[in-house]
Amino acid sequence: MSMFRYAILQFGPSWKLVGERRRVGQFATLQEASQVGANLAREAVNAGHDVELLVQGPFGELTSQRFAARPPQLTDAHAG
């Protein structure tokens, strides 16, 4: 199982969402960046990855939110 890390950082009047290997996007507000970050975290968790989402605060500090991977769904392929 791997850990995905994303960070939401302020650059001047805008916010950027970045991952370890890519820039996801630039947003006008923290709320927009957070919404996209939450969607990415949800997708990664559903795919079996742990996620850490770092968000820059008003004084430059980073707060961390961690999301644990969901166990794989068992399907009843042999029922019948």
C-alpha positions in Angstrom: 0.0 0.0 0.0 1.4 3.4 -0.9 0.9 6.9 0.6 -0.2 9.7 -1.7 0.7 13.2 -0.5 -0.9 16.4 -1.7 -0.3 20.0 -0.5 -2.5 23.1 -0.9 -0.2 26.1 -0.9 -0.8 29.8 -1.3 1.1 31.6 -4.0 0.2 35.3 -3.9 -3.6 35.7 -4.3 -4.1 32.2 -5.6 -3.8 28.6 -4.3 -2.0 25.7 -5.8 -2.7 22.0 -5.3 0.4 19.9 -5.8 1.4 16.3 -5.5 4.7 14.7 -5.0 5.1 14.2 -8.8 2.9 16.8 -10.3 1.0 20.1 -10.1 -2.7 19.4 -10.0 -3.9 23.0 -10.5 -4.2 26.6 -9.5 -7.3 28.0 -7.9 -8.7 31.4 -7.0 -9.7 30.4 -3.5 -8.7 28.0 -0.7 -12.1 26.5 -0.8 -11.8 25.5 -4.5 -8.4 23.9 -4.0 -9.7 22.1 -0.9 -12.6 20.7 -2.8 -10.4 19.3 -5.5 -7.9 18.0 -2.9 -10.7 16.2 -1.1 -11.9 14.6 -4.4 -8.4 13.4 -5.1 -8.0 12.0 -1.6 -11.3 10.2 -1.9 -10.4 8.6 -5.2 -7.0 7.5 -3.8 -8.5 6.0 -0.7 -11.1 4.1 -2.7 -8.3 2.7 -4.8 -6.5 1.4 -1.7 -4.0 4.2 -1.0 -3.4 6.1 2.2 -3.5 9.9 1.7 -1.9 12.8 3.5 -3.3 16.2 2.6 -1.3 19.2 3.8 -2.9 22.6 3.9 -1.0 25.9 4.4 -2.3 28.1 7.2 -2.4 31.9 7.4 1.1 32.0 8.9 2.7 29.5 6.6 2.3 26.5 8.8 1.2 23.2 7.3 -1.6 21.2 8.9 -2.0 17.5 8.0 -5.1 15.5 7.4 -4.6 11.7 6.9 -7.0 9.4 5.3 -6.7 5.6 5.6 -7.2 3.3 2.6 -10.4 1.4 2.4 -10.0 -2.4 2.4 -10.9 -4.0 -1.0 -14.5 -4.8 -1.5 -15.2 -8.5 -1.5 -17.5 -9.6 -4.3 -19.6 -12.8 -4.2 -18.4 -14.1 -7.6 -19.1 -17.7 -6.7 -22.7 -17.2 -5.5 -25.3 -18.8 -7.6 
